Amino acid sequence: MTIKVTARKNGRFLKLNVENNFDPEAVPREGDGIGLRNVRERLEKMYNRFNLVDIENSGDSFSVKLMIPLEEN
């Protein structure tokens, strides 16, 4: 498995992207994504904004993108 983490400023946001590949033939692990759901809900409450988390599964890779608003000085 390969994990790639990137971070960059995108306007007034910090964009974090975590991506990993996986074997689509492997037996899926049990779980219901509660960790990602908790992150999404906490960001929504902290920043009073929606759509700050984007989750993609392309069949052999999985990525999570977080858009964190930056404070204005």
N, C-alpha and C positions, 0 to 999 in steps of 0.2 A: 504494500500500500504506500502511496505517495501522498503527502500532505503539503499543500501550498497555502501560505498565509501572506496576504498583501494588505497594506494600509496606505491610503493617500487622502489628501485634502481634495474635496470636490465642492467648490463654492463655499457655502456655509456649513458643510457637513464633513465629518471624518468618515470615510468609506472603508470598512473592514470586510475582507473577503477571505473565507476559509473554504478550501476545496480539497476533497480527497477522492481518489478512485477506489473502486471495490470490485470484487468478482461477482458479476450478476448471477452466476451459477451457485454461489455459496448459500448455505442455509441462512435465512434472515435471523438476526438476533431479535429476541423478544423485547418489547418496549412500545410505548405509544407516543414518544416524542415530547414527554412532559418537560424536559430541560429546555428545548427550543421554545415551547409554548410559554414557559416562565420568562424567558428572556424577552420574547415579544411583548408580553403583558407588562413587564417592568419598564421597558422602554416607552410604551404607550403612556403609562402613568407618569413617568418622570418628565416626559417632554410634551404631554398632551397632544400627541400626534400619532397617526396611524401609518402603515406602510413603511416602517423603518426596518423591517426584516423581510428578506426575500429568500425563499428556500427553493432550490431546484434539484431535481433528480433526473439525470439524463440517461439512465439505464446502466452506465458503468462508472459514473462519477456523481458526487453529491456536493453541492455548494450552499453556503449560507452567507448572505451579504447583509451587513448591518450598516445603516446610515445613521450616524450619531450627530445631532445638531451641535455645532460649536457655539460657545458663548460669544457674544459680541462685546468688544472692549470699548 
